[in-house]
Amino acid sequence: MKQIGNLAIVCARRKDVTLRIEQGRVMVLSEGAYAPTSFSADWDDDETILSIIHELNFGNCAPKSQ
């Protein structure tokens, strides 16, 4: 549960990312240049939420620097 706030901050800073929390699940949709990418996890699954945060910050869904 500790990482859900960090995920919310990461998503709030991005115009191309949507965060939804409902029925005990966290759902993230990243509108990529070629295809959208989605992630989901239980709201209290810190390990999975950390991996989503890492993907949004450093993985294929990271913002492209100009």
Buried (B, 14 or more C-beta within 10 A) or exposed (E): EEBBEEBEEBBEEBEBBBBEEEEEEBBBBBEEEEEEBEBEBEBEBBEBBBBBBEBBEEEEBEEEEE
